[in-house]
Amino acid sequence: MGKSSTAVNHWMRDRGRFADLFNGVVFGGEQIVRPEELEEARGESDILVPDKGEKERQVQRYRDIVMQWKKGPYLAMLACESQSGIHYAMPVRNMLYDSLSYTEQIRRIRQNNRGKAGVGKMTGEEFLSGMRKEDRICPVITLVLYYGEDEWDGSRNLYDMFPEGWKEQIWKMLEKYVPDYRINLVDVGKIGKIEKFTSDLQLIFGMLKYREDMGELQKYVDRHREYFQNVDVDTYRAVRELLHAGNVMEGMKEGYDRKEGTVNMCKALDDLYQKGVDNGMEQGIQALVEICRELGQTREVTEKKVCEKFTVSQEKVRECMEKYWA
């Protein structure tokens, strides 16, 4: 649990979708971030930290997706961490990631200043810090893209990770000296206004609202069948992970058009719907069998009642009876 998906990360790495994600979440749907202004940055961050023995130890972290956003003369780092499950230390984890990003910026500034040793004299303070007074770093914004099936019950900020009652008495006095750090959680199954997104994120996020109701999911797919019957391979693989449906949508099967490089996902989603129906029916059969047994009904009478209640074949009924009539 808590791991990110390679398929989802690869899908979200598309600059159009990445820009749309930030525009929809951060800027309320305004088209502020342009795909052409984005440039993928190195997701690996590391720093050398001296230990007690004065030996250097490497601290290294890998981010899922990081993009440099060049807006005119300004620059920001936009990052996305995808989560298939709840991470109870997410505020500290993100704080570390962002801190390493800032540390990397400072390292490059220092390196650049060393290369300009002969250009302009540095003051003593500038020399010690490695930064000139006018040097600046760019902001880092990280979104946590959560697509787990469970309600996110983890901390959303650093304060939430402290013990209950920490703000009472003396802790209340310390609060202004302990900076908080919050995460920007995007729960893809609970996004309200999906019209804020203009790419296919709108259709996919809209679909995820119904992932726990197979009937409504199928209705949604039917309403947007023109899109779902002709998606690219990356989208198919990402949707499979977003729906946690790898056991049903295992392969592209007959829906794959090798010439066009697209997949008709409707058949796979229909199979997913049917599996939900079958699971519900089987649970109903199990409950009815248990009730009949408690009432002292014979196996033959129970089998007849199951046939009357559920529209299934005799073979299916007997298969279920073998499982639940022990």
Order of alpha helices (4+ residues) and beta strands (2+ residues): alpha-alpha-beta-beta-beta-beta-beta-alpha-alpha-beta-alpha-beta-alpha-alpha-alpha-beta-alpha-beta-beta-alpha-alpha-alpha
